[in-house]
């Protein structure tokens, strides 16, 4: 039994990191498709990844040493179909007319091995029918392919890391796994009747996705600044070609930051009619009421308020705090005044954000200042 428990423990320990890597493509796809994920959908996807991880670990763990495997002389594969049935018939202690033999027979490896192989892919069949909405034949084929992947992993010696297989490639395992996936498909309603259907999950996600959350806007912002940083790194290679005076000017953080905001969030966004790369990814758009194309001046107002004003106030506060130690009383008062004024305005911006989060408002100060709105561009699939 420990050979089954140990791989599951290993899956639990390694799950947080591996789940992030494996589940990320699914989460990105569904977030882009529906505008939000939903708690239940996230739980289902994470449980599916955890199940696959546990099943994979059951196939490969525990890992023996390479020297131990090199000394193995046993068979590498079993190609006799129904050999497990013959083994059971020849080795079992089961006597149909003697109930006292039932429990001992269920503890024998000739019984446990095929049963565990059937159970291994049973949840896979449930997921295929409930969440992925596969047909019976597609589930059967998918179960066979997953089982074949597991068996080839064993036959290849964990992708040729080992000099030979340390576990037996068995066609009977292919049969039992496929049966397990098929039984999971048949029995899926017994385990999922209390859950909303996949169509209900999709409809709920789409309805919520029509509302543009602050998290969605934050994701777009992160992507946009990643793109800006990427292009900035590429363009830095060409900086020696620019005039010395221009290079010196761009080297100032406030100048480079202003240029980035102006080119990307004003000019580029105007040409793309209210969208950026980040907004395209999360499927949102900045618009004006009753206008098909956004005004360039409103984009200037919007992102000057969001970025340039905030950045300028932060620089003023930082400058006044670093130059505060001075013997000139008048300069000291001026620094303190400007410092507290800039800090106060920044705190107002922060309060506006916190208020929007608490009250679930979607419009922030820069939206109101520029008379613009952020809308979802999701379109429900018919």
N, C-alpha and C positions, 0 to 999 in steps of 0.2 A: 504493500500500500504506500510505503514511503516513496517509491519510484514515481507515483502519481502525485503525491502531495508536494514533493520538492520542486517540480517544475512550476506548479501553481504559485508557490511562495516566491520563486524567482520572478515570475510574471508580475506579482504584486509589487516587488521591490523595484523592478526596472520599468514598471508601467508608466509612471508620471513623465519620464523623459521620452520614452519611445512613443507613448500615446500622442504627445505633442507633435512629433515628427510624422507619425503615420496618419493621424487624424487631420492634420492641418489642411491637406488638399480637399478633404471632404467638407471641412468647416468653411473654407474659402469659397468653395463652389456653392454651398447652400446659402452662405451669407450674401454672396453676389446675386444669387437667383431670387431670394426672398427678402433681402434687406435686413434680416435678423434671423437668429438661429432658433430660439425657443429653448427652454430648459429641458423639456421632455425629449426633443430631438437630440440635443447635446448628450443627454444621458444614454439614449439608445445608441448613438454613434460611438460613444466612449465604451459602452458595454460590449459592443460588437468588436471593437479593436482589442479590448481586454480578452475577450473570448478567443479571437484568432491568435493572440500572443500566447495565451495559455496552451492552446492546442499545439502550436508550433513548438513550444518548450517541451510538451509531453513527447513530441516526436524526437527531439534531439538531445534532451537532457536525461541523466547526468552525462557530462562529457568525460570520456576516459582519456588517459594520456596517449600520446602518439606511439610511444614505445609499446604500450599494452596492446594497441590495435595492430601494430606491425607483427606481433607474435600470434595473432589469431589465425586459426586454421579451419574454422567452421564454415558452413555453407554461406554464400553471399546472397542467395535469392531462393525463393520458393515459388515455383511456377505451376504447381499442381492445384488446380481449382477444386474447392471443397475439401482440401486436405484437413482443414480445421474441423470439419464435420466428422471425418473419419477418425481423427485423433480423439474427438469427444466420445464417439461411439466405442472406441477401443480402450480408452483410459478412464472413463467416468465410473464413479461408484454408484451412480444413479440406478435405482430400481423402481420402476413405475409403481409397482404394487407394494412398495415399502416407503411410506412417508418419512421415516426416520433417515433415509438417505438423501432427501431433498437438500437439506442445508449443507451437509458435507460436500455434495456435488457442486453446489453453488460457490464453494470456496476453492474449488480446483482451478488451476490455470487454464485448463482446456475449456472451461466455461467462462471464466472471467475475461480472458483475452478477446474473444470475439464480441462479448457483450460490451466491453469498454470501447472497442473499435466502433461499434454501432452508436454508442452514446457520444463518442467524440464529435461526430458531425451532426448529431441530432439538433443542437441549437442552430447550426448553420442553416438547416432546412427551415427552421422557424423564422430566422431573419430574412431568408430569401423570399418567403411568402408574405410575411407581414410588412417589412419595411421596403424591400427592394421590388416587391410585387412581381416576382418571377413566376412563370407558369410551372406546372408539374414537370414537364420535360426539360425545361431550362434549369430547374432546380436539380434534377437528377444529373444533368450534364455538368453543372457547376460543382456539385458534390464530388463527382468522379474526378474532375480536373483538380480540385483541391486535394483530394486523396492522392492523386497521381503526383502532385507536387511534393507532398510529404514523403511518399515512397521513393521518388527520385532523389530527394534530399538524403535519404538514408543510403540508397544505392551508390550515390556519388561520394560517400564518405564525407558528408557535410561540405559539398562542393569542392571535393578533392583536397581538402585540408588534411584529411587522414589518408594513409596509403591504401586503405581498403575500407569497405563498409564495416561499421561496428554494430549495426543493427540489420536485421534481415529484411530484404525486399520481398514482400509477400503479396501475391495476387489476391489472396483471401482477404487481406486488409482492404484492398481496393473495393472488393465486393461488400464487406461489412460497413465500411465508411459510406459508400454510396447508398446502401440500405438505410443507414442512420440518417443521412440527409433527406432521403425520401420520406421516412417516417416523421421527421421533423416537419416537413411540409404538410403532411396529412394531419398531424396533431396540432399545428400552429394555432387554430382557433381556440383550443382548450387553454392555451397559455396567454393569449393576447385579447381575449374577449372583453376584458375590462379596460383596455387601452383605446385611445382614439385611433381611428383608421389613418392610414398614410395620407389619404386625400384630405381628411380633416386637419391633420398636422400641416399640410401644405396650404390649405385655405386660411388657417389661423395665422401662419407665418406671413402669408402675403398681405393679409389685412393689417397686421402689425407693421409690416415692412413699408406700407404706404406712408406711415408716419416716420419722419426723419428724426431719429434720436441724436442726442449729443454724442453718444459713443460712435455712431456711424460717421458723424462729421469729424470726430477726432481721428478715426481710422483714415479718412480721406486726407486729413492734414499730415498725418505721419507719413503716408505714402508720398504726398507731394514734396515734403521736405527731404525725404530719401532721394527722390528723383532729382531735386535741386542739388543736393550734395553730390550725387553721382555725376551730373553734368558739370558741376563746378570742378570736380576732380579731373574730369577729362579735359576741360578747357584750360586748366592750370598748366598742362603740358605745352600749350601754345602761348603762354604769357610772355616768354622771351621774345616773341615776334612783335609784341606791342611796343609802342614808344615808351621810353623810360618814364616820362612824366605821367602817362596814363597808368602804367604799372604802379607807380608810387601812389597815385590817387586811389586806385582800386584796393591797394593794400590796407587802407583804413577800413575797419570792420563796419562802421556805419555806412560808408559809401557802397561797399560790396553788398551789404544786407539790403540797402535801398534799391540797388540795381536788380537784385534777385526778385524782390517783391514786385517791382515795377514791371519787369519783363515777363515773369511767370504768372503772377496773380492779376495783372492788369492787361498787358498787351496780349499775351497768349490766351488768357481766359476770355478776352473780348472777341478774339478771332474764333474761338471755339464755342462762342455763345454761352458763357456761364459755366463751362466745365473745365476741369483740369484732368490730368491723368488719374490722380487719386479719386476725384469725384466720379470719373468714368468707372473705376474699379468697383466702388460701392454703390454706383448707380444713383447719384443725386445730382442736382443742378441748381445753380443760383439764377433766379429770374426776377423780373419786375412785373408788377401786376398790370395786366392788360397790354403787355408788350411781347412780341415774338422774339425780338433781339434786345439784349440788355445794353444799356447805355455805358459807354466807356467811362464817363464822368462818375457814374454811380459805383463802378468797380474801383475807381480811384478813391472815392469816399469810404467805401467798405473796407478796403485793405489798408488804407492809411490809418483808419481808426483801429483796426485789429492789430496790425503789425508795426507800422511806422510810429504811431503815437505811443503804443505800449513799449516798443524798443527804446524810443527817445526818452520816455519817462524813467525807464530802468537805468539808462545811461546817466541821466541827470542825478538820480538817487545815488548811484554808485560813485559818481564823481564827487558829489558833495560829502559823502561819508568818508571817502579816502582823503579828501583835502580839509576835513573838519578841524584837525589840530592846527590852529593858527593864533598868533598873538594879536591880530587885527580884529578888534571887537565888531566893527561894522561888517567885515567880510564873514566873520563867524555867524552873525545874525542872518546874513544873506544866505549862507550855505544851509543853515538850519531851516530857514523858511522854505527855500527851494526843495530841500530834501524831504521835508514833511509834506509839502504840496504834491510832489511827485508820488510819494508813498501813499498819500491819501487817495489820489486818483487811481493808482494801481489797485488799492484795496477795494475801491468801488467797482472796478472791473471784476475783481475776484468775487465780490459779493453778488454781482449780477450773474456770474456763472453758477455760484452755489444756489442762488435763488431759483435759477432755471432748472437745476438738477432736482431740487427739493419739490418744486411745484410742477415739474415735468413740462416746462415751457420750452419751445423750440427756437424762439427768437432771442438773440443776444443784442448787446448794445450796438455792435457794428451793423447788424441787420437793420435795426431801427434808424440808425444814423444815415444809412444809404437808401432806405426805403426798398430793400431787397428781401427776397424770401429764398429759403432752401427747400426744394421739393424733391420727391422721389421720382425717378424715371422708370420704375419697375412697371412692366406690363404683364398682366396675368395671362398665362398660357391657356388657350381654349382646349 
